[in-house]
């Protein structure tokens, strides 16, 4: 069973990367909606793992979240 979990990690990463890239390249609201979903999902995941994450990693995660949120707002406005 552990072998299946390890094999799925690259697939999950690549799937998330594809969703993020498609969202970044879609115009206007079509790209903003998936980006907002990504921001909500990342924020939820961060809230669950916050107590066990080192402070330097927390700052990096907040930076990534802020970048995705900024892209979502930019796409929604333009």
Secondary structure, DSSP 8 states (H G I E B T S, - for coil): -HHHHHHHHHHHHHHHHHHHHHHHHS-HHHHHHHHHHHHHHHHHHHHHHGGGS-HHHHHHHHHHHHHHHHHHHHHHH-
